[in-house]
Amino acid sequence: MYKTSTDWGIMRPGFEGREIEPNPKERAALPANTFSFSMPETWRDTVWTILNDKITNAVHSAFREAPPEYLVSDDLSWLDDLIEATSGEPSDTKALLATRLRKTYRYFRAGHATRTDDLTPFYKSGLRVLRPEEFHDKVRQLFLNGQHRGVSESKLEAAIKEVGDEMREGRLYFAAQEDSLFNRRGSSGHYLIYGSEYLYCIAMRTAGTVTAKKVLSGIGRPTMFVCDIPMSQIRDGTLEEFSGMMLEYLFAGLVDQIDTDVLSPWSGSALSIWEDVAPENIVGHYHPEQIFDPLWNAW
């Protein structure tokens, strides 16, 4: 089920001038020092260039002559073996590309999805990693206010214990492909419709799913913050995962008979970081007009 802009609430005034185009291709030109995974036209030539000492013309020719039946990004042995066969030298192309991307780009562009009625805290304090106690207080404010029957502090405490915070505390989540956070294929629209997943999980156990959905989806508007995350905040493993996908995408484009799901509407592009993102690293925000709700029938 899709939710549309007719379902949205009221925003507090402020920072309207920071709203940007939802379509990345219609925004201001991407800075040269910023990597945007969702825009391969901005990094295709760069990747071929920074790896031309390893991925030589001989490698290209050998790949075209005998391409593998399948390409996978998590295991690049198909490429590393080819490089070793043509050069006689072992290679870890995924790690090498990640290292060189870090040297080539200063920022990693990605989107963070939330729901809010007030942009001011974000533009003044930045995006903050999960601090569970702040969301516990938010649940008290929204649900333990005498307006909802059967809700109690004991239920909240039980919900907190059941959900736990080990897998969420201290993290901040993004998607390199912003549209994966609101289209049907991505099935992640609940972040925009109900806000923080941690908040939703606590709220539904405290007040019930129906009440939690009604209250949380009535707060302000779904909001996507586009950020240029400093490369220093991107973990090596994360950058290697994206490097693998980029190489799969590039090599699949060399021959007609190979298909790849990389950069398709259903491919994964999620990442998490362990530090707050400073307000100066927020490029801008927008409010998606139509969002698929993967939880619409979860009662």
Secondary structure, DSSP 8 states (H G I E B T S, - for coil): -EEEGGG-----SS-GGGB--SSGGGSS---TTEE-TT-GGGTHHHHHHHTTTTS-HHHHHHHHHS--S---SS-THHHHHHHHHHHSS---HHHHHHHHHHHH-SEEEEEEEEEES--HHHHHH-B----HHHHHHHHHHHHSSSSSTT--HHHHHHHHHHH-STTTTT-EEEESSGGGGTSTTTT-THHHHH--HHHHHHHHHHH-HHHHHHHHTTSSEEEEEEEEEEGGGS-HHHHHHHHHHHHHHHHHTT-TT----TTSTTS--EEEESS-B-GGGEEEEE--SEEE-TTTT--
